[in-house]
Amino acid sequence: MLAQDAVGFERYLDEAADQVLKHADAEKLLAPGAQTRIGAGLDRHGALREVIAAQMCGRWRNGVPYKTSPDTPFPDPAVSRTNFDYTAHSRCPVGAHMKRANPHDGPIVQRIANYARRVVRRGMSYGPDFDPAHPGDAERGLLGNFIGENLGAHFETVMCDWLNLGLQDPAVMGSNNLLLAANSPKRSWFDLRTQDGSSSSIRGFPRFVNTRCGAYTSLPSIT
């Protein structure tokens, strides 16, 4: 059970967009006029917020993967939301939450087998839907179920080695997962991926998620 600070996340997006504009990296992340492809009525700052959020999560707010559609959350309907792999040239950052949680068939650096971390994942939200105009103070978050054959080789490898230690790629080693980890503004950092393939760092994000409870349980086999 994970409590999610949606208000804090939205507040940080404002700060991150300010950081990008201040360091003149906005042009590398968002070409002139690109905000029209991201959302109606958005100014440049608002469009940058959405690009940063999509790169941090690995998906746009409507669920479209950043890997398959890095320029707009409204791609051709034929673009798959599930059938894709990550490559070294992907515009989706290596540190994006979704990529760290599941690198698909992309190459990783791992101390044992590369492609044996399959976990069945299902989740549901709790609490009221987030309304930016009326955020309120009610707790909201996620109830998650993760099913695997071996706790150490599957769930704990994903949660510890991949999400928090970044052992699957040298580019994220030393950085915590920006959504799930116990981050602090003094030490946190994340590399955004620009259109020309270079990086632009944002820093200073707080902790967005707190664990309320959890349990390891055994599920008998079908036989």
N, C-alpha and C positions, 0 to 999 in steps of 0.2 A: 504494500500500500504506500504510494508515493504522493505526498502533498506537493503541489506545484504552485510556485509564486508567479502567477500570470501577470499580476500588476508590476512586480519587479522586473519581469522579462520585458514588458512593453516599455517600462521606464529606461531600461538599459539600451534598447534599440534607439531611443532618442540620443543617448550619450554616444553610442557607437557611430551613428550617422554624423554627429558633430565631429567626432574624431577623424572620420574619413574626409570630411569637407575641409577640416583644418589642415590636414597634411596633403591636400591637393591630390588625393588618390581617387576622387570621385569620377574623373574622366575614365580611369582604367576599369572601374566597376560598372559605370553607367554611361553609355554614350549619349550625346545630346539628343533629346527627344525620345529616349528609350522608355521614359516613364509612361508613355501612352500605351506601351505593350504590357505594362505591369498592372495598371489599375486606373480606372477612370477618375479624373479629378485630382490625381496625385501631383504634388509639386516634386522638385528634385529631392528634397530632404525626405519626403514621404516614400518616394520610390526607393531610395537608398535603404531606408528602414526595412522594406520588404525584401530586397536583395540580401541584406545582411541576415535577416531572419531565416530566409530560405537556405543560405549557405551554412548557417549554424546548425540547422535541423537536418538538412539534406533533402527537404521537400518544401514546396510552396505551401501556403496555408490551405489550399484546396486539395492537397495530397499529391499533386504532380511532382515526380522526382526531379530534383535539380539536375541530375545527371542527364536525363533524356531531354530536358527543356531548360537550359540555363538562362534564356533570354526572356521568357514569358511563362506565366502560370496558365496560359490558355493556348496550348499547342494544338496541332492537328489531332483530331480524335483517334487517329491510327497509332499515335505514340503510346506505347505500353507503359503502365504505371508499375508493373512488376517484372517484366522480362527484360533485364538489362544487366550488364556487367560493368565494373569500374576498370578504367585503364589509367596508365601513367599520364595521359593527356586529358583526362576528364576535368571539366571545369568545376566539378563538385570537390570542395576541399577535402584533403585527406582526413582532417580532424572533424568533419561534419558528424553529428551524432549518429545519423543513420548509417553512414559508411563505417564508422568505428564499431557500431553494433553488429553490422553484417556486411563484410566486404565482398559478398557474393563470390564470384570466381576470380576476383582481382588478385594480383600477386601480393603476398604478404611475407613479412619476415617473422617466422615463428619457430620456437625452440623444438617443437615436435612436428606433427603433420600439419600441412597447410589447410586442407579442406575437410577436416573432420570435426567441425564445431557446430553441427546442425542442431538447432533448438526450435521446437514448436512454440510460437509466441502468440498469445491472445490477451487482449486487454479491454477494459471498459472504463469510462470516466465516471467520477462521482462529483457531487456538488453542482452548483448552478453553472450554466454556460457563461463564458466570459463576455461581458459587454463593455467595451472601452469607455462608452459614455457613462456607464453606471457600474464601476468595478466592484463596489461593495467590499466587505471584509470577510465574506463567507469562505471557508476552506473548500478548495477544489483540487482534484488530482486524478490519479490513475490507480486502478486495481489491475495487476498484471499476473498472468499465469505463464510459466515457462516449463516446458516438458522436454527432458533429455534423458539419455541413457546413463550418463555418468556426471555427477555433480562437478567433480574437479575438471574433467576434460571438456565439459560443455558449458553449463551455466556460469561457473566460476571463472573459466577462461575468458568468456565474453565480458563478464562484469569487471574482472580484475585486470587481466592481461591486456585486453583490447580497449575497454572503455576508460579505464583509469590509468594504466601504466603506458598504454600506447605501444605495446611490444610488436604490433603488426607492421609498423612502418617507422623508420628513423626520423621522419619529418615531424612526428607527433610525440616521440619519446620525451618525457619530461613535462608534458602538459597533461592536465586532467581533462576528462570529458567535460565540456562546457555546460551541459545541462544537468547531468546526474551527480557529478562529483561535489565534494565539500570544498568548493573554490572560495578564494578570498580576493578582494579587489587588488591587493598588493602584489599577488603572485600570478594571477590568471592572465592567459593570453590565448589568442586564436588567430590563425592565418587565413584570411580571406583569399580567394583565388580570383585574379583579375582576368580581363578578356585576353590579354597578351600572354597569359600563362605565368606571370610573376605573382608575388604575394604582397598582401597589405595587412599588417597586424592590427588587431584591436585588443585592448587591454582593459583591465579593471572591472571585470564582471563579478558579481557576487554569487552566492549560492542560490540557485533557483528551485532546487528540489530537496525535500527532506523526507527520509524514510520514517513512516509511522509504525509499521510492523511488517513482519515477514515470517515465513515458515518453510522449512524443507519437509516435504511429505513423500511417502512412497505410494506409487500407483501400481496396483497389481497388473500383471500382463493379462491379455485376453484369455490365454489358456488357463 
